[in-house]
Amino acid sequence: MEQVIVTSSLKEDLVSFLEFNEFSVTALDDGVYRVERDGELPVFINLQDGHLYFEIDLGNVSTVADKKLYHDLLDLNTEILPVAFGLNRSNPDDPRLVLVESREAENLDSNELLRVFTSLELAVDRAETLLADYL
């Protein structure tokens, strides 16, 4: 029999969708969610001004940070698109190396959302390989 493809369009809230796809979701303060699956690093999601912001904390690397590390991170940014490295300096005493991604919240497609998590997981693997030379 020839393969038949059926497309469906369902609308579901973000938390329910993630939980249905085997993610563990914890609501934190100020509309931030901590999302985890299969022992991967947690992804923090925040909705602001119609955009979803995704962030993975890779830790404080200030003790090993030098010009070469920052150059290597920027160079790797071109290989891990649409994910990017950044610095979270919300606590000036503890700057954090992070992986970030964002999407418009309006008309967010389920496959697009799941691809964000896949891209983040692949970027974490690349980051771990790079950071192993420094830690």
N, C-alpha and C positions, 0 to 999 in steps of 0.2 A: 504494500500500500504506500502511496506517495505521502510524504510527511506533510501534515497540515499544521500551520502555525496559527495560533489564536492569540490575539492581542487584547489585553483587558486594561481598563483604566479605573483604578480604585483610588479613593482618597482616604488617607489615614494619618493620624497625628504622628509626629516624629518619634515619640517615646514608644508608642505601640508598634510602629513599624520596626524600630531597632530591636525591641524585645522579641518580636515575631521572628527576626533574623538572628536570634541567639546571641544578642548583645545584652550585657548587664548594664542597666542605666540607673544612675544615682543622681537625684536632683541636689544641687548644692545651692549656695547663696546667689542672689542677683541673676537668676535665670541661667545659670551655668549648669551643664550636665557633665558628669563623668561617665564615659562609655568604655566598656571593656569587653573583650572576647578572646577566648582560647589562650589566655596567658600572655597576650600582647600588652605592650605599654598602654596605659589609659589615654584616651583621647578626651580632651575637654572641649565641649561645644558651647558656644555662646551666641545668642541671637541679638543683633543690634542693627537698628535702622534697615530692616529687611534683608540682612545678610547673616548667614551662618558662618561663624568663625571656628575653625578646628585647630587645636593646638596639642602637641605632644611635648612634654617636658623631658629633655635629655640630660638635664642636670647642670650643675655649676662647673664650668670648665675654666674658670678664671685662673686657677693655679697652673694650668698647662697652656693657656691661651698665649699665642704669639702671632707674629705677622704671618708665618707659614701656615698655621692652623686656619686663620681667617681666610687666607688665600685659597687653601684647599677646600674650605667650606663653600666659598663663593664659586669656585670652579665646579664643585659637585652640584651646586644649585641648577646648573644648566642640564644636568643629567637626571634630576629627580622631578622635573616639572610634571604636574602643576604644583607640587609641594615645594616649599622653600625653607631654608634655614633662616632663623632670626634670633634676636636676643630679646628676652622678656626682662625688662628692667623695672617692673612694677615695685620691686623691693630693691632699692639701690645697694643694699648690703649683701644681696644674694642674686646677682644677675644669672639668668638661666638661658642655656642654649635650647632652642625649641624648633620644632618642625611645625609649619603653619600651612593652612589651606583655607580657602573661603569659597562660598557659593551664594548666589542669590536664593533667598528662601521661597520666593514666588515661583510657582510652577516647577518645583524641584521634582525631578524624575527619580524613581526608586533605583534604577540602574546607575544613574549619576551619583546618587548618594552612596551606594555601595562601592562604587569605583573610588570615591574619596578615601574610604577606609583601606582599600587595597593599595592605593597609591601611598598612603601614609605607612602601611606595613612594609612596603618595598623600600621606602625612603629610610625607615628605621634600620633595616638590614644594611643599607649602604652606609648610614651614619655609624653604626657599630663597627663596621670594617675600617672606616676612616679613623674613628676615635681610638681604636685599639692601638694604633701607632703612637698615640699621645698619652694614653693612660697606663 
